[in-house]
Amino acid sequence: MMRLSNPSRERLKRLEGFRSKAYIPVPGDVPTIGYGFTHGVKMGDTMTREEADARLIEELRPYEMAVWQACTNEPNQNEFDAMTSL
């Protein structure tokens, strides 16, 4: 199975932005932290950039697997990165 490339993961991190403290992005939304993580996040939570980097790799796995399993032809890395990033 392919994984999102480092350059694409770095691009995703730049697009999402990093927040070390849990916050509410818009009124009525759920608490968010790191690079946009919401699962299990409570107001008052904090996260280091290193913790966020590790969590991002873990949270990308189901998306990477879904893209890989949906492909009928093996994609090249650029194609895989684009599909996973969407």
N, C-alpha and C positions, 0 to 999 in steps of 0.2 A: 504494500500500500504506500502511496506517496504521502508526503507531508508538505504543508505550506512552507515555502522557501523562507530563509531568513530575511532576504530583502522585502518580501511581501509581508511577512510578520511585522517588520519594522515600519513599513508603510501603514499597515493597519493600526499600529500603536500610535503613529503620528496623527492619523485621521481621528481616532477615538479620543486622544488626549488622556492624560493620567491625572487622577485625583487621589491623594493619599487618605483623605477623610471622606466618610460616607456623606452623601448629599442627596437632595431631591432635585433632579434636573428641571422639572416643571411642576407646578402645583398639582397635587393629586397623583403624581407618579410614585414609583417605589424607590426606596433607597438604592443608590448606585455608588460603586467605588472602583478604584483601579482604572482599567481600560473599558469601563462600562458594564462591569459585572453587577448582577442584581440578585442572583440566587443566594439566599441565606444572609443577605446583607441587612444590618440593622443600623439605625442612626447611632453614631458614637464609635462605630467600627473604624479602624485605621489599617493601612496596608503599606508596606514598603514597595518600592519599584521592583525589587528582586522578587518579592512575593507575587506581585502582579504579573511579572514576566512568566513565572512558573505556572500560575493559574491560567494564563492565556494559553499556554501550550496544552494544558489539560482540557480546557473548555473548547479548544479548536478540534479536538479528536473526533467527536461525533459528527461534526460538519465535514471534516476530511474524509471520514469513513463513508458518509452518505454520498458525497461527490464521487468517490472512488467506485462505490458499488453501483452507482447510476450510469457510469460510463460504459458504453458498449465497445469502444475502442480506447486503447491506452492513450491518455492525453500526454502532451509534453509538459514540462514543468510550468511554462507560462500559462498554458491553457488551464492546468489544474489550479494554479494560484488564482487565476481570474474567477473560475467557477466557485472556488471555496470562499473567496473574499466577498462574492455576492451574497 
